[in-house]
Amino acid sequence: MSTLTGKLADPEFRRERARKASAAAHSTDRYINVLVERAPELTENHRAQLRALLASQDGGQRADG
């Protein structure tokens, strides 16, 4: 069993690094950054939907669905 910390040969280090990478890739900040980067591609309909979602108290989620 490897006791090396922070080395690529250490499976636990690789698992922890993968967990952190996944968390970063799926973070709210990442989604916001991607949306902002793609803003020029949004149609006016997309922008209207986004404005409505951002303005709503519940983020557009329904109680029935």
C-alpha positions in Angstrom: 0.0 0.0 0.0 1.4 3.4 -1.0 1.7 6.0 1.8 2.8 8.7 -0.5 0.6 11.8 -0.3 -0.1 14.0 -3.3 1.6 11.6 -5.7 0.0 10.3 -8.9 0.9 6.8 -7.8 -1.3 7.2 -4.7 -4.9 5.9 -5.5 -6.4 8.0 -2.7 -4.8 11.1 -4.0 -6.2 10.4 -7.5 -9.7 9.7 -6.1 -9.7 13.0 -4.1 -8.4 14.9 -7.1 -11.1 13.4 -9.3 -13.8 14.3 -6.7 -12.6 17.9 -6.5 -12.5 18.2 -10.3 -16.0 16.8 -10.6 -17.3 19.2 -8.0 -15.7 22.1 -9.8 -17.1 21.0 -13.2 -20.6 20.8 -11.7 -20.5 23.8 -9.5 -23.1 26.6 -9.9 -20.3 29.0 -10.7 -19.2 26.9 -13.6 -22.7 26.8 -15.0 -23.0 30.5 -14.7 -19.7 31.1 -16.4 -20.6 28.8 -19.3 -24.0 30.6 -19.7 -22.3 34.0 -19.7 -19.7 32.8 -22.3 -22.5 31.6 -24.5 -24.7 34.7 -24.1 -24.2 35.9 -27.6 -25.7 32.7 -28.9 -28.9 33.0 -27.0 -32.0 33.9 -28.9 -34.4 36.6 -27.6 -36.7 33.8 -26.5 -33.9 32.2 -24.5 -33.1 35.6 -22.9 -36.8 36.1 -21.9 -36.9 32.6 -20.4 -33.7 33.2 -18.5 -35.0 36.6 -17.2 -38.2 35.0 -16.0 -36.3 32.2 -14.2 -34.0 34.6 -12.5 -36.8 36.9 -11.5 -38.9 34.0 -10.0 -38.7 33.2 -6.3 -38.5 29.5 -6.8 -36.2 29.4 -9.7 -38.9 28.2 -12.0 -39.7 25.0 -10.2 -43.3 23.9 -9.9 -44.9 22.4 -6.8 -46.6 19.8 -9.0 -43.6 18.7 -11.0 
